[in-house]
Amino acid sequence: MKPTKLLITGGAGNVATFLRQHWGDRHTLRLADVRPVEDLSPHEEAVEFDVCDLDAFTRACEGIDTVVHLAADPSIRADFYESLLQRNVIGAYNGFEAARRAGCRRLVFASSINAVGGYERSRTPVDWDAPVYPSNVYGATKCWGEALARVYSHTHGLSCLCVRLTRPRFRQDDFDPEADFLGVSARDTAQVFLRCVEAPEEVEFGIVHGVSNHDGYWFQVSTSDERIGFEPEDGSAFPKTGDT
């Protein structure tokens, strides 16, 4: 695929760090955060702004092909009024609206397994297009983001893909093969977002499960939108190996 210019919000965070480490210089990156982004490479630049500032967000989107919107409060215990309303509700809306105003082609939204966490009790796989079923308010804010993706895809022609992330802490070299697992490795985290960035032009909306390959768990990559083409390289379904 021809290299493109990407804006990554939450550019100083852990997930953005995984993307930078594993993508190399495959794309030109504009990294955005409210704190400095360190150790920039020649293909990277940094901007500082608050995602709650729509005008600043729109300026950051100028000249950008695809927005990877990671910025949010990731805690399921976060208070709605103190944090989630600003970071996950207003910040999510501003991402889609800024991308639309700036004429971006695509937005990749970092959703969460918590958007469908209520299905866990059934222990049966849940398809990517099943009705959302959050079990906490944090998950409900991610449903809001997925709903915005539908709106902006349908109404404004912005390609919108959502990644329902699990905990990005799985390590292929350090896990108990007898335990239940739910998580995604750094390598698979980078891959799932790259697959979204580089998905075919005709994919206007879709949801992919950001999880490594774990046998027997209810949240599976196999029930993702297959057009995105994410195939995990790690997970408890594979033998333990070296660092990933």
VEXGUDO-172720 format. One line per 8 residues: number of its first residue (from 1); their letters; for each residue x, y, z of C-alpha. Coordinates in steps of 0.1 Angstrom, whole numbers, plus 5000, padded with zeros to 4 digits. Layout:
BEGIN
NUM	a	X Y Z | ...
! end
This chain:
BEGIN
1	mkptklli	5000 5000 5000 | 5012 5035 4992 | 5024 5053 5024 | 4999 5077 5039 | 4999 5104 5066 | 4982 5094 5098 | 4972 5113 5129 | 4974 5092 5161
9	tggagnva	4957 5106 5191 | 4969 5094 5225 | 5003 5095 5208 | 5023 5093 5241 | 5003 5062 5254 | 5011 5025 5254 | 4991 5015 5224 | 5005 5043 5203
17	tflrqhwg	5040 5031 5214 | 5033 4996 5202 | 5022 5010 5168 | 5053 5031 5164 | 5076 5002 5174 | 5061 4976 5150 | 5051 4998 5121 | 5085 5014 5115
25	drhtlrla	5084 5040 5088 | 5056 5023 5068 | 5035 5055 5072 | 5042 5091 5081 | 5029 5098 5116 | 5016 5129 5134 | 5014 5120 5171 | 4990 5140 5192
33	dvrpvedl	4987 5141 5230 | 4983 5166 5259 | 5019 5156 5270 | 5051 5155 5250 | 5058 5126 5227 | 5094 5115 5230 | 5120 5099 5208 | 5106 5110 5175
41	spheeave	5119 5094 5143 | 5123 5112 5110 | 5089 5100 5097 | 5072 5113 5129 | 5061 5147 5142 | 5043 5157 5174 | 5015 5181 5182 | 5000 5189 5216
49	fdvcdlda	4963 5196 5221 | 4933 5184 5241 | 4908 5162 5222 | 4880 5183 5238 | 4891 5212 5217 | 4874 5207 5184 | 4892 5236 5166 | 4926 5223 5176
57	ftracegi	4916 5188 5167 | 4905 5199 5132 | 4938 5218 5126 | 4957 5186 5136 | 4937 5167 5110 | 4947 5190 5081 | 4966 5171 5055 | 4958 5137 5071
65	dtvvhlaa	4945 5107 5053 | 4935 5085 5083 | 4929 5093 5120 | 4937 5066 5145 | 4917 5078 5175 | 4932 5062 5207 | 4928 5091 5232 | 4904 5082 5260
73	dpsiradf	4902 5074 5296 | 4907 5036 5296 | 4895 5028 5331 | 4863 5010 5337 | 4861 5027 5371 | 4865 5062 5357 | 4839 5087 5369 | 4814 5099 5342
81	yesllqrn	4813 5136 5350 | 4850 5139 5361 | 4865 5121 5331 | 4843 5099 5307 | 4821 5128 5296 | 4850 5149 5284 | 4875 5122 5273 | 4853 5095 5259
89	vigayngf	4821 5112 5249 | 4830 5147 5237 | 4865 5136 5227 | 4851 5108 5206 | 4826 5131 5189 | 4854 5157 5182 | 4875 5130 5165 | 4849 5121 5140
97	eaarragc	4838 5157 5134 | 4873 5170 5130 | 4881 5142 5105 | 4850 5151 5085 | 4858 5189 5085 | 4894 5183 5074 | 4884 5159 5046 | 4901 5128 5060
105	rrlvfass	4894 5095 5042 | 4892 5072 5072 | 4890 5071 5110 | 4900 5041 5131 | 4883 5042 5165 | 4897 5024 5195 | 4866 5008 5210 | 4867 4981 5237
113	inavggye	4855 4946 5245 | 4835 4964 5272 | 4811 4975 5244 | 4799 4939 5244 | 4810 4927 5278 | 4775 4917 5288 | 4778 4887 5265 | 4805 4871 5287
121	rsrtpvdw	4780 4853 5309 | 4768 4833 5279 | 4804 4821 5271 | 4794 4819 5234 | 4811 4838 5206 | 4796 4871 5197 | 4796 4884 5161 | 4809 4918 5154
129	dapvypsn	4775 4931 5142 | 4755 4917 5172 | 4737 4944 5193 | 4760 4962 5217 | 4758 4950 5253 | 4779 4970 5277 | 4781 4960 5313 | 4796 4993 5326
137	vygatkcw	4794 5030 5318 | 4829 5029 5303 | 4817 5003 5279 | 4786 5025 5271 | 4810 5053 5261 | 4826 5029 5236 | 4792 5021 5222 | 4787 5058 5217
145	gealarvy	4819 5058 5196 | 4808 5029 5176 | 4775 5046 5170 | 4793 5077 5158 | 4812 5056 5134 | 4779 5044 5119 | 4766 5080 5116 | 4797 5094 5100
153	shthglsc	4801 5065 5076 | 4764 5065 5066 | 4758 5103 5065 | 4792 5118 5056 | 4810 5090 5037 | 4839 5088 5062 | 4852 5053 5063 | 4850 5043 5100
161	lcvrltrp	4865 5011 5114 | 4864 5002 5151 | 4888 4980 5171 | 4873 4964 5202 | 4905 4961 5222 | 4911 4937 5250 | 4940 4943 5274 | 4972 4948 5254
169	rfrqddfd	4994 4929 5278 | 4995 4893 5265 | 5030 4880 5262 | 5038 4850 5241 | 5068 4841 5262 | 5051 4842 5295 | 5016 4826 5300 | 5000 4796 5317
177	peadflgv	4987 4773 5289 | 4961 4758 5314 | 4945 4792 5322 | 4918 4811 5304 | 4931 4841 5285 | 4918 4873 5272 | 4943 4898 5259 | 4962 4909 5229
185	sardtaqv	5000 4911 5224 | 5019 4942 5214 | 5025 4927 5180 | 4989 4918 5174 | 4978 4952 5187 | 5000 4969 5160 | 4988 4945 5134 | 4951 4950 5140
193	flrcveap	4953 4987 5137 | 4975 4984 5106 | 4950 4962 5090 | 4923 4988 5097 | 4945 5016 5083 | 4952 4996 5052 | 4918 4980 5047 | 4903 4982 5012
201	eevefgiv	4887 5015 5002 | 4853 4998 4999 | 4851 4990 5036 | 4830 5019 5048 | 4822 5005 5082 | 4834 4975 5102 | 4844 4962 5136 | 4873 4939 5144
209	hgvsnhdg	4880 4922 5177 | 4914 4933 5190 | 4924 4900 5207 | 4951 4875 5202 | 4943 4839 5193 | 4930 4821 5224 | 4912 4788 5222 | 4878 4784 5238
217	ywfqvsts	4871 4820 5248 | 4838 4838 5240 | 4856 4868 5224 | 4872 4856 5192 | 4889 4872 5162 | 4869 4847 5140 | 4837 4867 5147 | 4852 4899 5135
225	derigfep	4844 4916 5102 | 4865 4894 5079 | 4870 4921 5053 | 4896 4938 5076 | 4918 4907 5074 | 4933 4906 5109 | 4950 4873 5117 | 4967 4872 5151
233	edgsafpk	5003 4859 5153 | 5002 4854 5191 | 4979 4839 5217 | 4976 4809 5240 | 4965 4788 5210 | 5001 4790 5199 | 5031 4775 5217 | 5051 4796 5241
241	tgdt	5080 4813 5223 | 5104 4842 5226 | 5097 4879 5230 | 5071 4895 5208
! end
